């Protein structure tokens, strides 16, 4: 294929790759939003419509629902992991950074609902995602806890796994009872760390 006039050799393929990356990002963001409101069993058409792409584009990036679900959670794990150091660098205190990160973590846990069911037939993929979740998020949580301890914001001895597991347990039940707001209890938990 000959490039268009004034277009450098290879520019067309580069722009397609950039478009593909943008489409994939848009699909992941749209799927995450739809999963929050409609669950992981939401119609694929709803996700494509939210992303502003056709079904063909969605299936080109994610051939199966399980591929899409796994990609959304992997993407959210990465976003949560990358947010920790950024929050720590920009927050008024390490405790504020921890609080903001916990809020992102709760957002992630809310969208995680239904992951096990969606990947039930692929237990290896689910196990790999869970391992990735722990490998990426526990060090970030540890860094935030250590910084808060060093600043005198919280008492020492809180383990990252315990905090993350406690927050996860507080999020259970949110979907079955509209009167239950886990964030209120999580705020009490965070106050108890001080």
N, C-alpha and C positions, 0 to 999 in steps of 0.2 A: 504494500500500500504506500502510495506517495503522499508525503505530508502536504497539508494545505499550504498555499503560498504564505511565506513569512513564518511558518511554523517549523521549529527545529525538528530534525529527525528524532523519532521516539517520543515526541511531546504528546501525541494522541494516546499512546499506551500509558504514559504517566498520568494523564488526566483521567483515563478510565480507572486506573488503580485508585486514584484519589476519590473518584466518584464511588467506587466499590467500597472503599473504607468508610466514606461518609454514609453510604446506604446502610452498611453493616452497623455502624454506630447508631444511626437513627432507628434502625430496627430493634437494637438492643434496648435503647431508651424507651421506645414505644411499648415493647413487650413488657418491660419492667412496670411501666405505668398501668398497663392493662392487667397484669398479674395482680397488682394491688387491689384493683377494683373488681375484677371478674375471676380471679384465680388462674392457675396454670392451665386449666382446661378451657379457657376462653377461646372463642372461634379465631382461627388463624386470620380470617378476613378482617376481623376487628383490629388485629395487630398491624396488618398491612395498611389498612385505612388510616390508622393513627400515625403511622410512619410516612404516609403519603407515597407509598410504592405499590406496585402490583404484586399479586401472589407469586408470579414467576420470579421476581427479584427476591422475595422472601425465601422461596424454596431453593433458589440458587445458592443463597448463603447458608441456609439451614434446611437440609433435605427432610428432616423429621422433627416432630415436636420436641422429642427428647434432646435433639441437637440444639434447638433454640433455647429450651429451658436451661440446659447445662451452660450454654454460652452466656445467658443473662446472669446466672449466678456467679460464674467465673468473672465476668465483667464487674459485677457489683463487689465481689471480694477484692478485686484489684483497686477499685475506686476507694473502698473503705481503708485498705492498707496504705494507699498513697496519701490519704487525707491526714493520717496521724502526724507525720513529721511537719506537714504544712500547718496544721492547727497548732502544734506545739511551738512553732516558730512565730506565729502571728497572734496567739491569744494573750490576753492580759496576764494570765497565770497558767501554770501547768494544770491546775485543777479545772480551770475554764476550758482548756484544751481537751482534757479528759471528758468533761461533761459534753462538749460538742461532739467528740468522737463517739461517745456512747449513744448520742442521739442518732448519728449516722448508722451506727451498728444496729440500733433498734429498727430504723427504716429498712435496713437490709433484712433483718429477721422477719419483718412483716411481709416482705415480698417473697421470702423463702418458703412461706406456707405452701404446702402441696408438692414440694420438690421430691420428697421421698416417693410419694405416690406416682408422680410423673415419670420417675426413673426406676420404678419398681422392677421392671423387667430387665434392667441393666444395672445390677447391683455393683458391678465393677466400676462403672462410671460414677455412681453415687459415692462409693467408697473413695474414689480418687478425688472427687470434689470435696468431700469432708476432710480428707487429708490436706488438700490445698488450702481449705478454709483455716484449719488450725495452723498450718505452716506459715501462712501469710499474716493472719490476724493476731495470733498470740504474741509474737515479738513486738508488734505495734502497741498492743495493750500493755505489755511489760514496759516498753519505753515510756509510755504516758504515766503509768503508775510510778515508775522509778523517778521520773522528773517531779511528780507531785510529792513524793516522799522527800526527795532532796530539797524541795522548796519549803517543806514543813506544812504542806497543804493537807496531807493525809497521813495517817499512821502507817508504819511499815508492816510488812507481813501479809499483805493482800496478794494472792496469787492471780495471775491473769486468767488462767483457766477457770478458777472459782468465780471470778467476777463475770466473765463472759457466760458461763453456764448459769449463774444466778439470774443474769439479765434475760437469757433465753427462757429460763423457766418462768419468769414473770410475764413474758410475752405470750405464753401458752394460755389459751382461753379467750384471747382477744376476738377471734373470729366467731366464736359461738355465743358471745354475750356482749351486746352493744353497750351495756352499762359499764363494762370493764375497761378501764384505761390503764394499761401497764406503765405508761410514762409517769404517772403519779407515784406508783410504788418504786419505780426505778429512781426517781428523784429522792425519795426517802432513803433508798439504799445508798445512793451517792453521798447524801448528807451524813449517813452513818459511817462513812469512811474517814470523815474529818477528825 
